[in-house]
Amino acid sequence: MCFCLCITAQSQKMPADYFKEANKYYDAGQYDKALKGYQYFVKHFPEDQGYPRALYNVAHCQFLLKQYKQCVKTCRKLMAVEAEETDPSGWGLMDDPYANYRHRGADMACECYLIQQQWDSALHYLALSDTVYPYIHFCGNAGAENTVSNALRYAEIYEHLGQPDKALEKLLQTVFLDGLTDISKVIDELRKLLSGREGLQQELDAALDAMYEKTFEYVDKEGETHTHTHHYFSFLNVEIEAPEDYIFFGYIPESYQSGFVKEDCIGYVKQTKFYKMIAEM
């Protein structure tokens, strides 16, 4: 999703005045005039603190004006800009708290190529926005929403590239995020991809019964090594992380026990949209 980052006047009066004028054109829907204003700012004030925001706004106006080739060029400049991804976004409390400049540059370039149905290029920039310049947010719901959005775009691209198994893999890795965000579109896409397959519920039940654990090590900021364990199952040749915080999502087994319990986890899975969809097929 694209939006315009704004800046308010602070110490450098003249640059901020140019920015505010461009913002007025943007708010009025005069994107061609807003574009010229932001471009002027970018050209004449490259050392100003508002430079990365102006550069983003140039790309965004180009996107709105359907100047996709120019937009991608600007996005590449944005991805190379020396600015903190965690800079304040300039929006309110309930909006994205961080600017995520590089992430948004890669994300917008992906959208340009999606619109033009240039699937290989779209995949390249989606992968950049997902891995090299990942979305930063302190809210788990926002992170889950971004993960689901990415999975749907990956699926669209892989399906057009004739790689349905990769599309399936991306979608299956999001099926337990329904406690954090809406996964209805994921379920719809999975239903299409799995249409006509038989014995899916039996295969899923067997996969859940064969659930296994993996232990990982990580080093904290103080240099101390810690371990943590996650549980997984393999379904349709895709390794899926099992939900371990099912109590947080409101599923409380009759014989409640603290910590992870395989049987309780399976009980929760059977209540999810994903399992119910598989059972209906």
N, C-alpha and C positions, 0 to 999 in steps of 0.2 A: 504494500500500500504506500502510495506516495503522498507527501505533504510538504508544505513549505516551512522551512525553518526561518525564524525571524530574529532580529537583533534590535536592541534598544540603545538609544544614545547614551554614551558614557563620557569618557574623558576626551576622545578624539571626535570633536563636534562635526567637522566637515564630512569625514567618511560616513558617520552615522546618518547625517542628513541625506546623503545620496541613497543610503540603504532604505531609509524611511520612505523616500519618494518612490523607490521601486516597489516597496511593500504596498503602498497605496494603489498603484496600478494593478498589482497582483490581486489585492482584495476586491478591486472593481472588476476583475475578470479580464483585464486588458493585458494578457500575458505577453504579447509582442512588445509592448512598451516596458513592462516589468523586466523582460529579458534584457532589453537594451540597458536598463538601469543597473541590473546586477552585473552585466558584462563590463560596464564602465567601472564599477567598483572593483571587480576582479583585476582589470587591466591597470588601474591607477593606484590601488591600495593593497598590493600583494603582501605587505608586511603587517597589515592591520589584523587585529584579533578576529574580525568578522570575515576574513578572507575565505576560510573553509565553508562557512555558512552561505556566503554569496556564491561560491562555486557550486554548492549543492543546489541553490535556487536557480542558477543558470541551467543546470541539468534538468531540474524539475520543470521549468518553463519550456525547455526544448521538448521534453516528453509530452507535455500538455498540447504543444503546438504540432505534435507528430513529426518532429525533426529528429527521427530516431538515430540516424547516422551521426549527427552532431552531438546528440545526447550521449551516445556511447563514448565518444571522444572525451567529453567533459567528465563522464563517470570515471574514465581511466585516470584523468588528472586528480579527481577526488580521491581515488584509491591510493594515490601516491602522496597525498598531502600530509604534511607533518603536523598532526593535531591529535589530541587525545580523544579516543572513542567515547570516553566517559565525560566529555564536556557537557555542561547542562544544555538541554535541547531548546530551552526557551519556552516550553509549553507548561501547562498547569500540572497540578499534583497528580491527576489521574491519567495524564498522558505519558508518553515515553520520557523517562528522566534523563536519558543520555542521547547525545547527538548521533553516535554510531556512524560517523562519516564514511569510513571505508566500506563498512557493511552495506550502507544504503547505496553507495556508488555501485557496488557489485550487484546488489539486488535490482536496482533500476536498469542496469545494463541487461540483466537477465530478462526483465520485462520487455525491453525493447526488442530483443530477439524472439521472445515468445510471440509477441504480436505479429512479427514478420515470419513466424513459423520457421525460423532458422534454428533447428533443434540442437545441433552440436554446439553452437555458440551459446545458446541459452543454458545448456547443461554446464558449460565451462564456467560461466559467471554465477550460476546458482551454486555450484560447488565452492567457488571462492567465497560467496556470501555465507555459506554454511560452515566452512571449515577454516579457511585462512583468515577471514574477517567475520567471525561469528557474532550474532546478535547478543548484545549485552543488556541485561535487565535484572533488577533484583527480585522481581515478582515471578514466582513459579508459574502462575497462570499465563502471564505474557510469554514466558519461555515456551510453554506447552503450545500456545497458539501459533507461535512462530515455527515450532517443529512440525506441527500438523500442516501448516501452509506450505512449508518446504516439501514435505512428503507428497502432497497433492501435485505440486509442480514437478517434482522428480517423476512421479507416476505418469503425468501427462507427456513429459518429454520421452521417457523410456518407451511408452506405448507407441509413440510416433516413430521412434527409432527401431521398432520391431523387437523390443527387449522386454516382454511382459513379465518375465521372472524377476527382473530388477525392479520393475514397478511394484510388483507384489511384495518384494523384500522391504522396500521403503515404507509401504503402507502398513505392513504387519508390525513394524517396529513402533507404531504409534497407537496401537489398539487399546492400550490401557491408560491413555491420557484423558479418558472421558470424565474422570473426576476433577480435571483441571480446565478442560476446554471442550468445545463441541466437536465431536468426531463423526458427525452424521455423514458428511461427504466422504470420509475415509471408508465408512461402512458401505456406502453406495458403490464406490469404486471397487472395493473388494468383492462385492456381490457380482458385479459385472465380470471381473477377472476370473472368478471361481465358478461362474455359471456353467452347468453341465458336468461338473466333477462329482463323482459319487464317493461315498464313504468318508466324507470330511469329518463328521462328528466323531466317528470311531477313531480316526487318525489323530484328531485333536485330543481326545480322551487318553489315548495311549501316550501321546507326547507329554501331557500334563502328569501322568502317572510316572513317567521316566524323568521327571524334573531333576536337574543336577545343580550343583553350586560351583562357583568360582571365587577364589580369594585373590584380592589384589593388594598391592602395597603402594603407598604414596608417602611423600615426605612433606611435612608441613613447613610453615615459614620459619620455624625455629630449627629446622633441620632434623626433627625427630621423625622416625619411620613408623607408620601405622598400617594396619591391615583392615580391610573390610570385605565382606562376603555378599555376593549377589546370587540370585537363583535364576536359572534359565530353563527353557525347554525348546526343542527343535520341532518346528511344524512346517511342512512343505519345504524342507531344506533351508529354512530361515531360523536363525537363532533369535529367540525373543526373550527379553528380560521379563521375568514374572513380577507382578505387582507385590510389593512387600509392605506397603503402607495402607492396606485395605481397611484397617480399622479407622484410619484418618478419613477415609471416604464413606464411612458410615456402615460398613459391614462388620458386625460384631457377632462372632460365632457363639452358639449356646454354651459351649464349654470353653470360655475365653481363657487364653494363655498368653502371657507376654512373650514378645519375640516372634520370629517367623515360625509358622507351623504349616507344613506342606498341605495337609488336608484342609486347613482353613483357607489357604491361598486358593486352592482348587475350588472350594465352595464360593469364594468371591468371584473367581473367573467365570463360573457358571451363571452368575447374575449379570454379567456385562453384556453390552450391545453386541460385542464381537462374538461371544459364544452363542448367544441367542440367534444371531444371523447364521452362523454355521449350522446350528441345530435345525434351522428352518429349511436349509437347502437340501 
